[in-house]
Amino acid sequence: MPPAFDELARTLRLQGTEVQQADLGARWGKQLPSQGKARVYAALRGGGWVGQKDQRIALQQGEIVFLPRGDAHSVRDKPTTPLLGFADAYCKALRPSGPNTIRTEAPPETRLVIVDLRFDAAGAPWLSLLPSLVHLQGSHPGLSRWLGETLHLLAEAPDLSPSLRDGIVEAFGHTLFACALRTLASPLPGREALQDEPIAAALAEVRAAPEQSWELGELARRVGLSRSAFAARATALLGEPLGSYVRRLRLDRAAALLSGTALPIKVIAARVGYDSEAAFTRAFTRAHGKGPRDHRRAHASPRAGADSFGPGQSAAPSFAEP
């Protein structure tokens, strides 16, 4: 993992953890509000789905889904399982079965480890740039094995001394945040931009909705800078004008949608801010050396279409609470 990611991740101060193991059978699901802390779901056996309004991730055995900011989300056995309100869970007779362990009345088919990481984000403005959901599927076998073994240790050894547990949690948490930072590599601003609070705040807005027609003066106003100061600072930190950065972001986002979903090209064009499929095709071909259809044929994932579809902090109940 590049040292720059590790160094950035260490600017986030971790303050503690809560670990829970859930053995789940039959149908189950829960809708959770914003956590105000990072959350990890790991499937030690079986699996499920973790989702938000416009994204669903199939969590399979041996995989991890990481929510860096603990944004509002759902977790359930199948995409079709109904979800109730924040105060309710859809499951049958969920009850404690040991220290930090819960299970359903039905014979368990899935075992999840759920980890909450409390942190102090002061000095880490890059946190706002991270995606809401990060799916770790084992593309780095050594790292994935270490993360999995660490989860087992945290879940199954509650009698660890506080100092040892804190050391394990710190390494585990910083590694997860460094993995999340890797997802920004399309395109990745320099470290200085990620640590500059006004610039990071503006980039977070742009990355959340790259299809919008962003006006430099409006972005500057939102982050408390003059238009000229914002433009100069953004260009110096990004190494290119903000407009060029946004165009690259749109087309790289389009490339990810082409390879990772079955969305029609016309829909992808609109999603990344192009008024017509023809204009999008010309821009994409200039940037990537081949047209959208050729790119999809060359890079389509066998899971395409499974994970993406359709267009304040509060104390949150844990997954175990009714």
Secondary structure, DSSP 8 states (H G I E B T S, - for coil): --HHHHHHHTTSEEEEEEEEEEEE-SS-EEEE---SSEEEEEEEES-EEEEETTEEEEE-TT-EEEETT--SEEEESSTTS----TT-EESS--EEEETTEEE-SS---EEEEEEEEEEE-TT-GGGGGS-S-EEE-SSSHHHHHHHHHHHHHHHH-TTS-HHHHHHHHHHHHHHHHHHHHHTT-TT---HHHHH-HHHHHHHHHHHH-TTS---HHHHHHHTT--HHHHHHHHHHHHSS-HHHHHHHHHHHHHHHHHHH----HHHHHHHTT-S-HHHHHHHHHHHHSS-HHHHHHHH--TTTTSSB----------TT--
